[in-house]
Amino acid sequence: MTDLLLKVLLPLSLAIIMLGMGMSLTIHDFTRVFRQPKSVVIGLFNQVVILPLIAFTLAIAFHLDTTMAVGLIILASCPGGPTSNIITQICNGNIALSVTLTAVASFSSIFTTQFITAYALSYFGTYTEAVLELPVLDTMIQIMMITVIPISIGMTIRSYQTNFALRMLKPMKIASTIIFILIFIGIIATNFSQVGNALKRVGFVTLLLNIGIIGSGFLLAKIFKLGVKNAISIGVDGGIQNATLGFVIATTILDSVEMAIPTAAYSIWMYLTGGLLMWYLGKKNKVAISS
């Protein structure tokens, strides 16, 4: 049941949502992002630099044992997950920026995730003969299939069938919210026993990590005067991690189920905080929060 949820239903649901999301985007949205790259740079800095730093600080401050500390850093070294694009859309953030951050962070993780994980193994005194050969190709194909291709199809529909695309925006937004809730319930139900253990051991630390990186994203956006829509994208993309990759690194590459515990705990918090952001920001009028 877990494999069916994670490997079939979840990717399929995300792809359908991304198709609808694509119908709300135009080429101009992306060209605007790249004409003003400051938002992309700040977003990547928040995710690639600030997030691991917060994780290291928390691991040391709370005297986490070696396994939990490394597991926390593994999670923090992963790129953002496609779910961040859905949450950004419902929160009325800059969707084009969110999609760009997810894609670029996923590509850069080829180098950053390996470096940060290897450093954590060395720093916390965990020595392993495992070679950190991350499933880079599989990850990039997954990003392409779940985000880039469906969004491109949606944008094509928007270009040639504009009226239809605009009519579908509200129904797809409602569907996105419902699917998000079902995904969250499904993950809890299929991993109930593991989730309880994870929250007991590192629940508070992972909650602080999640709140800290989301807050950091909003703070950086405010400092650099990027506007509310960009702030939402940067904050959400920092807080929603690619948990699947975190599980793969811990359980498959490093052969440690224990190291996957922080990822399990963080997954719960990121969906809860994501849901709260969707509820609070999603009900605001787009005009009221536009920058």
Order of alpha helices (4+ residues) and beta strands (2+ residues): alpha-alpha-alpha-alpha-alpha-alpha-alpha-alpha-alpha-alpha-alpha-alpha-alpha-alpha-alpha
